[in-house]
Amino acid sequence: MKIMVEHAIAHGKVGMASGERTLSDGLKRPFCHVFEFTNSNARSVVSIKTYM
């Protein structure tokens, strides 16, 4: 599997990463992960939402 991250953004207590993963059979699938942190230092994750 290959993963390409197109965007990675953080602001305050929220961050996100989006891109595309290529499976071993060549099929490409987009993804987006949204992270909520306990504080703006981003040391601990409260929740992760994944959109595929």
DSSP file (Angstrom, degrees, kcal/mol; ACC not computed):
  #  RESIDUE AA STRUCTURE BP1 BP2  ACC     N-H-->O    O-->H-N    N-H-->O    O-->H-N    TCO  KAPPA ALPHA  PHI   PSI    X-CA   Y-CA   Z-CA
    1    1 A M              0   0    0      0, 0.0     2,-0.4     0, 0.0    22,-0.2   0.000 360.0 360.0 360.0 144.0    0.0    0.0    0.0
    2    2 A K  E     -A   22   0A   0     20,-2.4    20,-3.3     2,-0.0     2,-0.4  -0.972 360.0-161.2-122.2 137.6    1.2    3.5   -0.8
    3    3 A I  E     -A   21   0A   0     -2,-0.4     2,-0.5    18,-0.2    18,-0.2  -0.981   4.1-170.7-123.1 128.3   -0.1    6.6    1.1
    4    4 A M  E     -A   20   0A   0     16,-3.0    16,-2.4    -2,-0.4     2,-0.6  -0.973  11.3-152.7-117.6 119.2    0.2   10.2   -0.3
    5    5 A V  E     +A   19   0A   0     -2,-0.5    14,-0.3    14,-0.2     3,-0.1  -0.818  16.3 176.1 -91.5 120.4   -0.7   13.0    2.1
    6    6 A E  E     +     0   0A   0     12,-2.4     2,-0.4    -2,-0.6    13,-0.2   0.857  67.5  17.7 -89.0 -42.1   -1.9   16.1    0.1
    7    7 A H  E     +A   18   0A   0     11,-1.8    11,-2.5     2,-0.0     2,-0.4  -0.993  53.3 177.6-136.5 139.8   -2.8   18.4    3.0
    8    8 A A  E     +A   17   0A   0     -2,-0.4     2,-0.4     9,-0.2     9,-0.2  -0.941  18.0 171.3-140.4 117.6   -2.0   18.4    6.7
    9    9 A I  E     -A   16   0A   0      7,-2.5     7,-2.8    -2,-0.4     2,-0.4  -0.967  12.6-175.5-132.6 140.9   -3.4   21.3    8.7
   10   10 A A  E     +A   15   0A   0     -2,-0.4     2,-0.3     5,-0.3     5,-0.3  -1.000   7.7 167.4-136.2 139.9   -3.6   22.2   12.4
   11   11 A H  E >   -A   14   0A   0      3,-3.2     3,-1.7    -2,-0.4     2,-0.3  -0.864  62.9 -47.5-152.1 113.8   -5.3   25.1   14.1
   12   12 A G  T 3  S-     0   0    0     -2,-0.3    27,-0.1     1,-0.3    30,-0.1  -0.448 124.3 -12.3  63.8-123.9   -5.9   25.3   17.9
   13   13 A K  T 3  S+     0   0    0     -2,-0.3    24,-3.2    25,-0.1     2,-0.4   0.283 124.6  75.2 -94.1   9.7   -7.3   22.0   19.1
   14   14 A V  E <   +AB  11  36A   0     -3,-1.7    -3,-3.2    22,-0.2     2,-0.3  -0.956  50.2 169.2-127.9 141.8   -8.2   20.6   15.7
   15   15 A G  E     -AB  10  35A   0     20,-2.3    20,-3.4    -2,-0.4     2,-0.3  -0.956   8.3-168.3-142.3 162.3   -6.0   19.1   12.9
   16   16 A M  E     -AB   9  34A   0     -7,-2.8    -7,-2.5    -2,-0.3     2,-0.4  -0.993   9.3-165.0-150.7 155.4   -6.6   17.2    9.7
   17   17 A A  E     +AB   8  33A   0     16,-2.1    16,-3.0    -2,-0.3     2,-0.3  -0.994  14.1 177.9-139.2 135.6   -4.8   15.2    7.0
   18   18 A S  E     +AB   7  32A   0    -11,-2.5   -12,-2.4    -2,-0.4   -11,-1.8  -0.961  20.4 106.0-137.1 156.6   -6.1   14.3    3.6
   19   19 A G  E     -AB   5  31A   0     12,-2.0    12,-2.0    -2,-0.3     2,-0.4  -0.934  56.6 -66.2 173.0-148.3   -4.8   12.4    0.6
   20   20 A E  E     -AB   4  30A   0    -16,-2.4   -16,-3.0    -2,-0.3     2,-0.4  -0.998  25.6-153.8-141.0 138.5   -5.0    9.2   -1.3
   21   21 A R  E     -AB   3  29A   0      8,-3.1     8,-2.8    -2,-0.4     2,-0.6  -0.937   9.9-151.1-112.1 138.3   -4.0    5.6   -0.6
   22   22 A T  E     -AB   2  28A   0    -20,-3.3   -20,-2.4    -2,-0.4     6,-0.2  -0.940  16.0-143.3-109.5 120.1   -3.1    3.2   -3.4
   23   23 A L    >   -     0   0    0      4,-3.0     3,-2.3    -2,-0.6   -20,-0.0  -0.252  30.4 -98.9 -77.9 168.1   -3.8   -0.4   -2.6
   24   24 A S  T 3  S+     0   0    0      1,-0.3    -1,-0.1     2,-0.1    -2,-0.0   0.748 124.4  55.6 -61.9 -24.1   -1.7   -3.3   -3.7
   25   25 A D  T 3  S-     0   0    0      2,-0.1    -1,-0.3     1,-0.0     3,-0.1   0.385 122.6-105.0 -89.1   5.1   -4.0   -3.9   -6.7
   26   26 A G  S <  S+     0   0    0     -3,-2.3     2,-0.2     1,-0.3    -2,-0.1   0.330  73.3 142.8  92.0  -6.9   -3.5   -0.3   -7.9
   27   27 A L        -     0   0    0     -5,-0.1    -4,-3.0     1,-0.0     2,-0.4  -0.495  41.4-144.0 -69.7 132.4   -7.0    0.9   -6.8
   28   28 A K  E     -B   22   0A   0     -6,-0.2    -6,-0.2    -2,-0.2    -1,-0.0  -0.839  18.1-177.1-104.4 136.2   -6.8    4.4   -5.4
   29   29 A R  E     -B   21   0A   0     -8,-2.8    -8,-3.1    -2,-0.4     2,-0.1  -0.997  18.8-135.4-133.0 128.6   -9.0    5.6   -2.5
   30   30 A P  E     -B   20   0A   0      0, 0.0     2,-0.3     0, 0.0   -10,-0.2  -0.418  24.9-173.6 -76.6 159.0   -9.2    9.1   -1.0
   31   31 A F  E     -B   19   0A   0    -12,-2.0   -12,-2.0    -2,-0.1     2,-0.3  -0.982  16.3-169.5-147.5 158.7   -9.1    9.7    2.8
   32   32 A C  E     -BC  18  51A   0     19,-1.7    19,-3.0    -2,-0.3     2,-0.5  -0.931   6.1-167.6-148.7 127.5   -9.5   12.4    5.3
   33   33 A H  E     -BC  17  50A   0    -16,-3.0   -16,-2.1    -2,-0.3     2,-0.5  -0.968   3.9-163.0-116.4 130.7   -8.8   12.2    9.0
   34   34 A V  E     -BC  16  49A   0     15,-2.8    15,-2.6    -2,-0.5     2,-0.4  -0.967   9.8-161.6-115.3 125.7   -9.9   14.9   11.4
   35   35 A F  E     -BC  15  48A   0    -20,-3.4   -20,-2.3    -2,-0.5     2,-0.5  -0.877   9.4-161.0-111.1 136.3   -8.2   15.0   14.8
   36   36 A E  E     -BC  14  47A   0     11,-2.6    10,-3.4    -2,-0.4    11,-1.5  -0.980  16.5-159.8-113.1 127.6   -9.5   16.7   18.0
   37   37 A F  E     - C   0  45A   0    -24,-3.2     8,-0.2    -2,-0.5     3,-0.1  -0.645  27.9-120.0-104.3 160.5   -6.8   17.3   20.6
   38   38 A T  S    S-     0   0    0      6,-2.2     2,-0.3    -2,-0.2     7,-0.1   0.820  94.5  -7.3 -68.1 -30.7   -7.1   18.0   24.4
   39   39 A N  S >  S-     0   0    0      5,-0.4     3,-1.6   -27,-0.1     5,-0.2  -0.912  84.7 -85.4-153.4 179.7   -5.4   21.3   24.0
   40   40 A S  T 3  S+     0   0    0     -2,-0.3   -28,-0.1     1,-0.3   -26,-0.1   0.587 115.6  72.6 -72.7  -8.6   -3.6   23.4   21.4
   41   41 A N  T 3  S-     0   0    0    -28,-0.0    -1,-0.3     3,-0.0   -28,-0.1   0.661  93.8-142.9 -76.0 -15.5   -0.2   21.7   22.2
   42   42 A A    <   +     0   0    0     -3,-1.6    -2,-0.1     2,-0.1     3,-0.1   0.842  57.4 131.8  59.2  39.3   -1.6   18.6   20.4
   43   43 A R        +     0   0    0      1,-0.2     2,-0.4    -4,-0.1    -1,-0.1   0.752  67.0  36.2 -90.8 -25.7    0.0   16.1   22.8
   44   44 A S  S    S-     0   0    0     -5,-0.2    -6,-2.2     0, 0.0     2,-0.5  -0.991  75.2-136.3-132.2 138.0   -3.1   14.0   23.4
   45   45 A V  E     -C   37   0A   0     -2,-0.4    -8,-0.3    -8,-0.2     3,-0.1  -0.786  15.5-177.2 -95.5 130.3   -5.9   13.0   21.0
   46   46 A V  E    S-     0   0A   0    -10,-3.4     2,-0.3    -2,-0.5    -9,-0.2   0.862  70.4 -10.0 -87.4 -46.1   -9.5   13.2   22.1
   47   47 A S  E     -C   36   0A   0    -11,-1.5   -11,-2.6     2,-0.0     2,-0.4  -0.993  51.4-152.7-154.0 157.0  -11.1   11.8   18.9
   48   48 A I  E     -C   35   0A   0     -2,-0.3     2,-0.5   -13,-0.2   -13,-0.2  -0.998   9.1-165.2-132.4 127.9  -10.4   10.9   15.3
   49   49 A K  E     -C   34   0A   0    -15,-2.6   -15,-2.8    -2,-0.4     2,-0.5  -0.959  10.0-160.8-112.4 131.6  -13.0   11.0   12.6
   50   50 A T  E     -C   33   0A   0     -2,-0.5     2,-0.5   -17,-0.2   -17,-0.2  -0.942   7.8-170.3-118.6 131.0  -12.1    9.2    9.3
   51   51 A Y  E      C   32   0A   0    -19,-3.0   -19,-1.7    -2,-0.5    -2,-0.0  -0.980 360.0 360.0-120.1 123.6  -13.8    9.8    6.0
   52   52 A M              0   0    0     -2,-0.5    -1,-0.1   -21,-0.2   -19,-0.0   0.335 360.0 360.0-131.9 360.0  -13.0    7.4    3.1
